[in-house]
Amino acid sequence: MVGPGMAPPRSDFDAKRDNENFNTESYAGITENAFLRVGSSPLSTFSIDVDTASYANMRRMILGGSKPLADAIRIEELVNYFTYGYKGPDTAAQPFAVHTEVTSAPWAPDHLLARVGIQGRTLEIAERKASNLVFLLDVSGSMSSWNKLPMLSRALRMLVEKLDTTDRVAIVVYAGAEGVALPSTSCKNKTAILNVLDQLQSGGSTNAGAGIQLAYKIALENFIPGGVNRVILATDGDFNVGLTSEGELLKVVEGFARKNVFLTILGFGMGNYKDSMLETLSNKGNGNYAYIDSLLEAEKVLVKQMGGTLVTIAKDVKLQVEFNPKHVGAYRLIGYENRIMAAQDFNDDTKDAGEIGAGHTVTALYEIIPPGQAVPEKTVDPLKYQTPPAATVEAEASAELFTVKVRYKTPEGTKSSLLSYPVSNTVVAFDAASGNTRFAAAVAGFGMLLRGSRYKGDLTFEKVLTLASAAKGADVEGYRAEFITLVKKTIPLFSAKAAPAPAPDDADAE
């Protein structure tokens, strides 16, 4: 919990002070997933994503009184910020369980909305292996503001206080030059670790590449077989000296990921924030990525979800959904645009994919158009020389809407395992769907509106507010209530006087 001497929880005033200008922030472009026709594209393949950075970053912008930048919104990270009450696996032999539900799409009632959820196995405290952590901390001049280095040191204090005596922590700092602020130290001596965090000061430019190499070197020197070996990089991503090209940095983190030293990235601050760099690094480093906009968010990521943040239970996790053309005319995956994979990559164990941590939840939503309905995309003329694909399939599969297949490796494994889950063509009316599915739909719809999606149908922020409020449920942690508050604060930002910019055109349906 937020303790004595720590900054107070985030306020609207703080956010507005931060948020005066984020025009120099860097985000990777996103082209919204289009509808794909099942006849030509029956398989949807993608890597899982447990990152939540986009949600906290969006929150910072909204509380600051600004419309979030469209490319800052990754809808899957908004949806995955929340848990949905999924039941975990029945046995410890399986790292996760898969859950599905199909209902109508609230923004297009003639369409279906399919939810695919994964719940990672939780670990009891006694099950958590010893951790070998290296904090790699950006102390460059760009980190001097109150919501960067000062918040960083307080956030990591919260993590250290939760570690066990069997865990170890080293601290590497980097600015104009890298250095070891603390060699790998047993958490039996937490005072020494906390003292170093309290004495951090900023200054100089950012030589991230050299710092990353040193941090991984220390992690390997103190490697715990079968334990948690992880570098935690805390930065605003403004790498301007040293190994600054993404290609060079990616080679470094990919190489160490193959040696089972994984990466967690904590993003801080605003103005010169480089989201695109941080997301890419975490993806290639077998890692996860969170944005820390307050000490409450630090507590969520580093204390309440410590197991998921630190402990990987499965790596290279891929999903492939095969749609039945008897019941599905076209479909589109909502979000995950930068996680799409070629169909043949699903069975290729050399292809990298996302990791899932202990207790993590992953949710994916598909919008489905039944056969015979119009697909809201430009289409090509009918083929002259080709035989059209069969409209139906036979026997048992004809009763199924789609099949979900999951491939994954153990944290130190090299060969994947396969799980398969057929989903029947059972559709629940939206009002009768589970509260978790309805809330996930509200969050996804919110993201679609923020991005100016061409597929938003009759959705409005007011309708999102109604949907989310009706599906709030018990909400023990208060995260859903906070979302509802954010929606309320967003409505005036997108008034008629400040209409959202249209989304860029994307490719025609295939």
N, C-alpha and C positions, 0 to 999 in steps of 0.2 A: 504494500500500500504506500501511498505518498506519505512520507514521514517528515519529521522536524527538519528544518533547514532546506527543504526542497521547494522548488517553485510551485505556486498554486496551480490548480487545474486551469486549462485553457479557457479564455474568455473571448467574447466577440471583439472586445477592444484590442486584445493582443493580436487576434487574427487580422484585424483591419490595419494595425500597425505593420504587420509583416507583409501584407498583401498589396501594398500600394503599387507595386510594379513587378509583374512576373513575365514581361515581354522577352527577357533574355533567357528564360528557362528553355530547356531542350527536351523535346518529346519526339519519339519515332512516329512517323505517319501511320495511320490505320485506315485501310480500305474495308468498309463493312462487308461482311459475308453476304453474298447474294443467294437467292434460291437456286438450288440445283435440282434438275429433273432426275428422278430415280432411274428412268430408262437408260440414261447415259452415265450417271454417277450414283450407283447404288450404295457406295461405301463412303462414310465420313470418318476420317482418321485424324486424330490430334493428340498432342501431348497434354497431360494434365498440368494445372497451374494452381499452386496454393498461395501465391503472392497476394498481398492485400494493400500494397503501397498506393494504388490508384485511389482507393476509397478514402484513406486518410488525407491524401493530397487534395482530393476533391473537397473534402470537408474544410480544409484550410482555406481554399479559395472562396467557398460559399460563406463561411463565417466572416471572411474579409470583405464581403459585399461585392464580389466579382463573379461573373459567369465563368464557370470552369472552361478551360481550353478544351476543344473537342478531342484532340489527340491525347490529352491527359486522362481521358476516360477509357479505361479498359473494363468493359462490362463484366467480364468473368471475375475480375478482382473485386468489383462492387458486390456481386452475388456471393462470392466466397469469403467476404468479410464476416458473414454470419454463419452460425451453426443452425442445423435444421432438425435436430432430434433424431438423426439416423441411428439405428441400432448397429453396434459394432459386430465384428465377426463372431461366430459361435465358438470357434476354437483358436488357440494361439498359433496354430499352424498357418493360418491365413492372415495376411497383414491388414486386410480390409474387407468390408462387406459392401455390396452394391444394392441400391434401392431405386425403384422407378415408379413413376405415376404419370398418367396421361389425362389431360383435361382440355378444355377449350382455351384459346388464346384470348385474353381479355381485351386486347386491342383489335382483334380480328376474329369475331365469334364463329365464323365459318371455318376457321383454321383450328388445328390442334396445337397444344403446347405439351411437349414431353419433357419431363424432368428425369435426369439420370444423376443419382447421388452416390458418392463414395464416402464411407466412414472409416478412417484409419483406426487401427487397434490402439487403445489407450494403454499406457504403461503404469503399473503401480510404482510408488516411490522406490520400493525395494528392487524393482526390476531394472531401474535406470543404471546403465553402465557408467563407469567413471568417465569424466570429461577432460579432454586436453584442449583447452581453448586458447586462442591467441587473439587478443583485441588489437586490431590494426586501425589506428585512430588518426584521422586527418586533423592536424593542428595548424594548417596553413592560415594565411591571413583571411581567406574567404570564410573561415569558420569562426570569426571573432564575435558575431552577433549573438545576442542572448539565447536565441532559439537554436543555436548550433552547438558549439563546444560546451557551454555551460549545461545545456539540456542533455547532451551526450554523456557527460561525466555522471550526471545524476541518474540517467537511465541505466547505465552500466553498474552503478552502485546497487541498484535494485536487483539486478541479475546476480551479482557477486554474493549478495546477502542470502540468496536462495541456494547457492551451490553447497555441495557436501564437502566434507574433509578429504574425500578421496579424489576430488577434482583439482585441476591445476589451471592457472591462468598466467599467461605472459602478455606484456603490453609493448607493442611497437608503435612508435609515432613517426609521422612523416610530414615534412614540409619541404624546405629547400634541400634537406638531406634527411635520410631515414635514421632511426636510432632505436635501440632497445631501452625503453624506459623502465622495464621490469622483466628480468629473466623468468622463465617458467617457475612459478611459485605455488606451493601447495596451499590449498584453501584452509589448511590448519592455521595459516598466517594471513587471515583476511585483512588484518589491520594494514599490513604492508601493501596489499593490493589497493585498498581503499585510499590510502595516503597518496599513492601515485595518481589515481583518478582525480583526487582533490587538487592536485598541483598542476594540472594541465594548463598550458598557455598557448595561445595561437600566434602565428607570425610566419612570413615567408610564402613562397609559391609552393605548388603541389607536385611532388615527385612521387606519384602513386605507384608507378611501376616498380621502382626499387624497393619501396616499402612492402608491396605485395610479395615480392620474391623473398625478402627477409622474413616476413611473417610465416610463409609456408615452410621455409627452411627450419624455423624454430618448431613449427608444428610437427614436422617429420622427425626432428631430433628427439621429441618427447612423445612420439607416437604410442598410443595405447592399443594393442591388438584387441579387436572386438569391442573397443570403447568408442566414445564420441570424440572425433578428431576434427576440429572445425576452426576456421578463421572467421572472425566477426569483423567486417569492415564497416566503419562508421564514418560517413562523409557526406558532403553535398554534391559530390561527383564532378567537381570543377577541376579536372586533371589538366594542368597546363604546362607541366615540365616533365621530362623523362619519357617513359614508355606511354605516350599519350594516344597512340592509334588504337582503335578497338581491336584490330587484328593482333597486335603485339600482346595486349593485356589478355585477350581471350586465349591465346596459346599458353600463357602462363597458368591461368586458372584451370583450363582443360587438362593440362598435363598433371597437375596436382590432384584434380578430381579423380583421375585414373588411379592415383595412389591412395584413394579413399580418405583424402583430406577435403572436406566439403566447405562450402562458403555460405555465410549469412551476411546480407547487406542491410544496413540501417541507414536510411536517407534522412537528412536533416535540412531545415531551412528553406529559403525561397530566394527569388531574384535571379541567381545564377545556377539554380538547381538543374542538374543534368540527369534527368530521369532515364533518358534513352540509354545512356552508358551504363547506369546501374542495373537496369533490367536485363540488359544483354549479359553483363558479367555474372549475375546471379544464375541466369539460365545455363550458362556454360560451365559454371563452377559447381554443378550439382547442389544448388543452393536455394535459398528463399530470400525474399525481398520485402521489407516493410518500410513505410514512411512514418517517422515519429514526429507528430505535430504537437504533442503534449505529453506530460508525464503520465497521464491516464492511458494514453496509447502505449507508452513504454511499458507500463504495468501489464497491459493486455498481452503484448507480444513477448515480453521477457520474463514475466512472472506467471500469469494465468495460463499462458500457452507455451511455457518453457519447454515442455516435452516435445511439442511439435516443432518448435523453432530449432531445437538442438539435435533431436534424435530422429534420424531417418529410418523408417521401417521398410521402405521399398523405393527403389530408384528406377529410372528409365520406364516410368509408368505411361503406357499408351492406351488410348481407347479407340476402338473401331466399331462403328454402328453400321449394320447392314439393314437397309430398309426394304420392306416387302412391297413390290410394285402393285400388288392387288389392293393395298390399302393406302399407299402413299404415292401421290403424284409428284410432289416436290417437297424439299425441306431446306431449312437453313439453320446452321449452328449460330446461336446468339453469343457473340464474343469469341474469344480464343483466336482472333485473326492472326496473331503472330505465333500461334502454336500449331497451325495446320501442318499435316504431314502427308506425303504421298501414300497411297494405299499400300504399295509394296514395302514401305518402310516399317509397317506394323510388325512384320515377321523378321525384320532385319535387326539382329541384336547389336550391330555396330552403330545404329542410329541412336543418338542421344535423345532423351526425353526428360520429363519432369520428375521430381521426387515428392514423396508424401511423408510427412512426419507423424510421430505418435499423436493420435487423437485428432489429426487434421481432417477437415471435411472438404470435399470437392463436389461442386454441383455444376452440371451443364444443362442448358435448356435448348431444345429444338422447337422451332415453329414448323408445323407440318401442314401441307396443303393436300387434301384428299384428291384422288383421281377425278378428272373431269372438271375441276375448278380451274379458273384462270390463274396463271402464274404472273405476278406483278413485275415482269421484266420484259425487256425487248427479247424477241425470239428470232431465230433464223428460219428461213423458209423450209418447208418439208423436204426431206431428202428424196432425190430422184432415183438413185441407184441402190440405196441401202434398204435392207429389210428392217422395219421398225421392231424394237424390242418387244418381247412378249409382255402382255399386260397383266398376266397372272402367273403365279407359281402353283405348284401342285401339292397335294397331300398335306402333311402336318404343318408345313410352313405357312399354308394359306390362312391359318387362324392367327398367325403372329403378325404384329405390327412391325416389329424390328427385333434384331438381336444385338445385344451389347457384348463385345469381347474386350477383355482387358489383358494386357501383357505387362509383366513387371519382373524386376530382378531383386534379389535380396541385396541389402546395402553393400556387401562385399562380393556379390556374385557377378558372373559374366554371361550366364545363360538364363534366358527368360522363362517364366511360367505363364500358362494361359488359363484364363477363366472365361466362361461363356454363360450368358444369361438371356434366354429368349423372353420377349415381352409380348403378352397377348394384346389383341385389339379390343381392350376394355377401356372405354372412355368415361370419365367421371365428369358430370357437370361442374363448371367452375365453382359455383357456390357450394357444392358438396365436396370439393377437393380439400385435401389437408391444408391446415393453416400454413404449414411450411412451404408447400408448393405455391400457395397464393401470395405469401410474402416474397418468395424468390421472384415470382412474376412481377410484383410491384417494383422490386429493386432493379430488375432487368429493364422494365419499362422506363424507369427513371433514367437509367443510363442511355437508353435509346433517345429519350427526349433531350438530354444534355448533348448528345452527339448530333442532334438534328436528323435522326434516322429516317430514311425514306419508307421504312416499314412500320412506322409508329401507328398507322391506322387512325382510329379515332381517339387515341390516347392523349390525355392532357395531364399537367401536373396536379390539377385538382382531382382527377380520377385516380392517379397514383396515390395521392393522399388518402382517398377513400379506401382503396384496396389495401394499403399498408396498415391503416388503422384497424380495419376489420380482421386482419390476420396477425395482429401484434402478439397475441397469446400471452403466456406467463411472463416472458421477457425478464428473467431473473437478473441479468447483468445490465439491463437498461439500454442495450445497443439498438434495439428496434425502436424504442421511444426516441432515441437520439436521431435515428434516420427520419422518423416522422417530423421531427423538429426541423431537420435540414430541408425536407421537401417544402415545408411551410415558408422557410426563409428564401427558397429558390423562386417561388411563384412571382414575387415582385421583380426579381432580376430578369425574368423572361416575359415581362409585360409587353404590351403592343408597342411601347416606345423603345423596347430593347429586345427585339425579336432575335432568336438564334440564327447564326449564319447557316445556310443550307449545307448539307453534307456533300463532299465531293462525289462525282459520279463514280460508280464502280463497274466492274466488268459485267457483261451480259450473262444471263443464266446459261449454264452449259448443259 
